[in-house]
Amino acid sequence: MGKSVLIIGGGAIGLGLAYHLAGRAEVTLLERNQLTSGTSWHAAGIVGPLRATPNMTKIAMYAGELFPKLEEETGLSTGYRVTGGYWLAREEARMDELHRIASLGRHFGLTPSIVTPDQIEVPGLNTGGLVGGLKVAEDANVNPVDLCMAYAKGARAKGAQICEGVQVKRLLVENGTCKGVELADGSEIHADTVALCAGAWSRKLAQEAGVALPLQAVEHMYVVTEVMPQLPQPFPVLRDLERWIYVKGDAGKLVIGGFEPDAQVWDAYGPSGDRPFLELPENWEQFTPFMEAALELIPALEQTGIQHFMNGPESFTNDTRPMIGRVPEMDGLYVAAGMNSVGIMSSAGVGRVLADWIEEDSAPMDLWEVDVARADPLAAAADHMEARMAEAVADNF
Ligand SMILES: Cc1cc2nc3c(=O)[nH]c(=O)nc-3n(C[C@H](O)[C@H](O)[C@H](O)COP(=O)(O)OP(=O)(O)OC[C@H]3O[C@@H](n4cnc5c(N)ncnc54)[C@H](O)[C@@H]3O)c2cc1C
């Protein structure tokens, strides 16, 4: 069987890669704690096939094809459900962008349509102040942990070895080639290729091997409300773009999160950095503007309590685009990290293109906008990356 490939990290990205590569290569995935215990278990589970650029849309759309198939193949539910959604605009200039994205989506076979505020069919929504929106019938939800478990089962069935409780200490490098990894217990595993999919913890493993990756973890947060009996089912995914918030339904409750300017940086190597299923403290200073925006958009929230405040680390990049592909300065090393809060929905497409790339040793499509080869080592400097978080997170919208 093909190459031997070691995948570091058992989150959505490492598992999506293992699923696509299993059976085509000898795959071993190493997870230091339990599968999903880094960032993936936190995720809100929004799946948005329409992105701002053609190639990101191609990658994201594949989730809509794979997630239902994965359920059939593995017998495990992923919770995938098409809900539809709206991108909401409060400025005319934003409508120009939405028109452009709508035509991009139509080109790829999606069915987006531009709507006026009174065509937004969401009961209870305050459309005052909106100038219009983009309706996307294909927006969806998935359960991130269930999705990861389905990837793992599918990968194992095709021969992948998935090991939990195995921590990689460092990459083994000889003459500019990555030859495998050294584990925390001092043992070594050698392989033809190593794929670094360690999410927020990828930066240091790369750095210690001489590869500078512009990655920075930040606090990313959402709240889950109490049950709201009047909510339509399913509830569409809403993105109030000028207010930086997203809203989705979750079993009769709402999940409200956002992408703020001046995001709070988080030290992945600090005292709690290694803790599995880590929840960061509630951060109302950061979250209050999101809550105010949500109250204006959905006035019924005034009578609704908050059941849970979820705050987890997520890995961002300097230009809000992921770092994917073959690391140019080191043979044998691939990376897929810095998912900028869309790693669950992207895990199918990223897993597929990276698996093809590893097998063929060349990118299967034009991936320049996400190619790790674009990374400027100077941009990876810690102080620069921290400063970039003033804008990079909010740039999502
Ligand atoms: C609050 C919140 C809401 C979100 N909502 C959404 C959403 O709605 N939709 C969406 O698409 N995305 C969402 N995201 C983003 C998404 O969760 C991430 O992009 C995605 O989980 C990243 O997956 P990953 O596999 O790269 O990282 P991780 O899930 O962090 O996986 C990396 C794994 O590597 C392991 N690891 C680290 N170091 C080592 C080592 N030395 N040796 C072995 N293993 C190691 C870690 O333990 C971890 O399990 C959200 C994120 C947060 C925090």
The ligand as an SDF file (V2000), in Angstrom:
LIG
                    3D

 53 58  0  0  0  0  0  0  0  0999 V2000
  -16.6320   28.2370   19.9650 C   0  0  0  0  0  0  0  0  0  0  0  0
  -16.3050   27.7240   18.5970 C   0  0  0  0  0  0  0  0  0  0  0  0
  -17.3110   27.6110   17.6240 C   0  0  0  0  0  0  0  0  0  0  0  0
  -17.0000   27.1310   16.3540 C   0  0  0  0  0  0  0  0  0  0  0  0
  -18.0040   26.9580   15.4240 N   0  0  0  0  0  0  0  0  0  0  0  0
  -17.7360   26.4270   14.1950 C   0  0  0  0  0  0  0  0  0  0  0  0
  -18.7640   26.1890   13.2430 C   0  0  0  0  0  0  0  0  0  0  0  0
  -19.9350   26.4580   13.5000 O   0  0  0  0  0  0  0  0  0  0  0  0
  -18.4270   25.6390   12.0480 N   0  0  0  0  0  0  0  0  0  0  0  0
  -17.1440   25.3330   11.7190 C   0  0  0  0  0  0  0  0  0  0  0  0
  -16.9020   24.8600   10.6100 O   0  0  0  0  0  0  0  0  0  0  0  0
  -16.1400   25.5460   12.6140 N   0  0  0  0  0  0  0  0  0  0  0  0
  -16.4000   26.0860   13.8320 C   0  0  0  0  0  0  0  0  0  0  0  0
  -15.4030   26.3210   14.7370 N   0  0  0  0  0  0  0  0  0  0  0  0
  -14.0320   26.0700   14.3160 C   0  0  0  0  0  0  0  0  0  0  0  0
  -13.6780   24.6060   14.3720 C   0  0  0  0  0  0  0  0  0  0  0  0
  -14.0560   24.0770   15.6210 O   0  0  0  0  0  0  0  0  0  0  0  0
  -12.1790   24.4550   14.1400 C   0  0  0  0  0  0  0  0  0  0  0  0
  -11.7790   25.1480   12.9730 O   0  0  0  0  0  0  0  0  0  0  0  0
  -11.8100   23.0020   13.9890 C   0  0  0  0  0  0  0  0  0  0  0  0
  -12.2940   22.2570   15.0700 O   0  0  0  0  0  0  0  0  0  0  0  0
  -10.3100   22.8520   13.8830 C   0  0  0  0  0  0  0  0  0  0  0  0
  -10.0560   21.4840   13.7790 O   0  0  0  0  0  0  0  0  0  0  0  0
   -8.5580   20.9700   13.8630 P   0  0  0  0  0  0  0  0  0  0  0  0
   -8.6160   19.5110   13.6140 O   0  0  0  0  0  0  0  0  0  0  0  0
   -7.6870   21.8290   13.0090 O   0  0  0  0  0  0  0  0  0  0  0  0
   -8.1210   21.3060   15.3750 O   0  0  0  0  0  0  0  0  0  0  0  0
   -8.4410   20.5450   16.7430 P   0  0  0  0  0  0  0  0  0  0  0  0
   -9.8330   20.1060   16.8260 O   0  0  0  0  0  0  0  0  0  0  0  0
   -7.9180   21.3960   17.8350 O   0  0  0  0  0  0  0  0  0  0  0  0
   -7.5580   19.2470   16.6250 O   0  0  0  0  0  0  0  0  0  0  0  0
   -6.1640   19.2550   16.8170 C   0  0  0  0  0  0  0  0  0  0  0  0
   -5.8270   18.0660   17.6830 C   0  0  0  0  0  0  0  0  0  0  0  0
   -4.4040   17.9420   17.7730 O   0  0  0  0  0  0  0  0  0  0  0  0
   -4.1250   17.4150   19.0350 C   0  0  0  0  0  0  0  0  0  0  0  0
   -2.7130   17.6880   19.3290 N   0  0  0  0  0  0  0  0  0  0  0  0
   -2.1540   18.8840   19.6190 C   0  0  0  0  0  0  0  0  0  0  0  0
   -0.8500   18.7480   19.8440 N   0  0  0  0  0  0  0  0  0  0  0  0
   -0.5760   17.4340   19.6880 C   0  0  0  0  0  0  0  0  0  0  0  0
    0.6160   16.6710   19.8060 C   0  0  0  0  0  0  0  0  0  0  0  0
    1.7730   17.2520   20.1500 N   0  0  0  0  0  0  0  0  0  0  0  0
    0.5570   15.3430   19.6000 N   0  0  0  0  0  0  0  0  0  0  0  0
   -0.6300   14.7270   19.2690 C   0  0  0  0  0  0  0  0  0  0  0  0
   -1.7860   15.4140   19.1580 N   0  0  0  0  0  0  0  0  0  0  0  0
   -1.7620   16.7570   19.3570 C   0  0  0  0  0  0  0  0  0  0  0  0
   -5.0760   18.1470   19.9760 C   0  0  0  0  0  0  0  0  0  0  0  0
   -5.2600   17.4560   21.1860 O   0  0  0  0  0  0  0  0  0  0  0  0
   -6.3290   18.2310   19.1210 C   0  0  0  0  0  0  0  0  0  0  0  0
   -7.2520   17.2000   19.4060 O   0  0  0  0  0  0  0  0  0  0  0  0
  -15.6760   26.7890   16.0250 C   0  0  0  0  0  0  0  0  0  0  0  0
  -14.6690   26.9100   16.9910 C   0  0  0  0  0  0  0  0  0  0  0  0
  -14.9780   27.3680   18.2820 C   0  0  0  0  0  0  0  0  0  0  0  0
  -13.8900   27.4740   19.3030 C   0  0  0  0  0  0  0  0  0  0  0  0
  1  2  1  0
  2  3  1  0
  2 52  2  0
  3  4  2  0
  4  5  1  0
  4 50  1  0
  5  6  2  0
  6  7  1  0
  6 13  1  0
  7  8  2  0
  7  9  1  0
  9 10  1  0
 10 11  2  0
 10 12  1  0
 12 13  2  0
 13 14  1  0
 14 15  1  0
 14 50  1  0
 15 16  1  0
 16 17  1  0
 16 18  1  0
 18 19  1  0
 18 20  1  0
 20 21  1  0
 20 22  1  0
 22 23  1  0
 23 24  1  0
 24 25  2  0
 24 26  1  0
 24 27  1  0
 27 28  1  0
 28 29  2  0
 28 30  1  0
 28 31  1  0
 31 32  1  0
 32 33  1  0
 33 34  1  0
 33 48  1  0
 34 35  1  0
 35 36  1  0
 35 46  1  0
 36 37  1  0
 36 45  1  0
 37 38  2  0
 38 39  1  0
 39 40  1  0
 39 45  2  0
 40 41  1  0
 40 42  2  0
 42 43  1  0
 43 44  2  0
 44 45  1  0
 46 47  1  0
 46 48  1  0
 48 49  1  0
 50 51  2  0
 51 52  1  0
 52 53  1  0
M  END
$$$$
